[in-house]
Amino acid sequence: MTDMILILTQVLRVLSPVFIGAVVIWCAVSLLREKKLDYIYATLVDEGSGICFPVRYLECSLGRSASCDILLELPTVSRVEAVLRHTKEGFRVFRLGKGEIAIGGKPVRASGLLKDGDTLTVGGLSFSFSINDRVETGVVAKRRGSFLMLLLLSVYELLTGYVAIAGVKEELVPSCAMAVLLLVLSQWGYFLYAKLKMHQIGLEFEIGAFTLCGIGICNLITAGGSGVITQMVAYLIGLVGYCVVLWFCGDTDRTTKYRYLASAAALVLFALNLALGSVRGGSKNWIVIGSFQFQPSELVKMLFIFAGAATLERLLSNRNLLLFLVFSTACIGSLFLMGDFGTAVIFFVTFMVIAYMRSGDIRAIALILAVAVLGALLIINFKPYIVNRFETWGHAFDFADDRGYQQSRTLVAVASGGLIGTGIGVGRLRYVVASTTDLVFGMVAEQWGMIVGVLILSFFAVLCCYAIKMRKGAKSAFYAITACASAALLLFQATLNTFGALDVLPFTGVTLPFISRGGSSMISSFALLAFIKTLSPSLYSKRRRVAHENDL
């Protein structure tokens, strides 16, 4: 048995970078070659000139600005005069400018329902509105390989789990084996649900996340197996939450309705954290209730992005942007009061992404950044002890016996792992405190190799590139903002975790999404991934698209 484990360990050293590289490349090729579907939901025909304006999105802006979806180059029309948005009632016109807007001769004050055959008057121009009976659909790239890739992943996870379990105590073997089996079975359960119930075409997002989760579970087992069942429960909750978020975000009316509730929930969670939180690692970012504990800041990440996004007619309102600025200040300020500076930086970067996408004004973003830098300098001036937390940055080996112990051990582990690692279950970093949380990248690099570590970061970079590429084809500004903000958050957080453990950046103690131990982080990561997937035009198969089109 021992000889078999040794042979499998050596085989997996070589196989791991090859297989994980294949997963990341497959995800990248499939996602980055995806194109938006060319829907034409309705048409606006100028009754005077006969010019036809196709309505290609469920949200379209009308005005004389070059950035508008329907360009009306008239001095009587505002830069952004109105927004045409599809709701449950049908297409509705929302007035934003000061020009004349009427439906069937009746003036529109705030908004009005536009029915098939109605006449829409904007700035003196009259348009006949008609909903297309047939929707033109662009070609979707064929999505193949999900079944085969998931089959190979299952075999790989069983092999890595088998090797990892061989090193744990006998009394923990049943729980560790159960965790590995649950991991594989849940992935196939989701596959069947996605294909038979949701009728999805591609599962690149999910298989990429499953691969990272498998690495995280294997790391927990090699670190002794403690807490692996708790992590699996969080993984299952996160997977169910992923499905719920996909369903919930399918209706922009529903998302708009609950934005303020999400904001209130986020502020309540932070208030509870400030009042009842427990201090760990210098930060008051945990709430402990008996044996149950969680990090509110992790759950607030998805609420923060959800509350910050907006449909197009709200996006172009300065009042809504001001409310989001106040909400963001309250959230980031709460994190500073908790002493959770790493998460505060993540929230600030996410805020910058949302603010830029909502305003499009780089000067306003520069001003916000300048104010933030000034605020940071004031905090350092009045609370100089904060600087002491970063004293070891870049000098880990100078403090190797105390404050720099974790980073120095991580650097040694990464160096000993080399390109293909020492092997699963073979390494010393697993005995260091926080090896499966804050230092998990070092543990991956030691046992699985630096190649696998780089591939993990590459997956998050692929998600970010995908969100940037597909944002213009989003059916709603809400989807574009949530996807880009979520992708930026995941990539930035992964970068902070990695470079912090390697002493390239200050050590902030944030988690590596999908891999680090932590139930709150796992649930949050799946929710953020769901926000990115809402951009995918291949979320639905042809059968589901036809049903969706019939609803119009």
Summary of the structure (lengths in Angstrom):
residues: 552
radius of gyration: 25.6
end to end distance: 62.2
largest distance: 85.0
contacts: 1890
relative contact order: 0.12
helix: 60%
strand: 11%
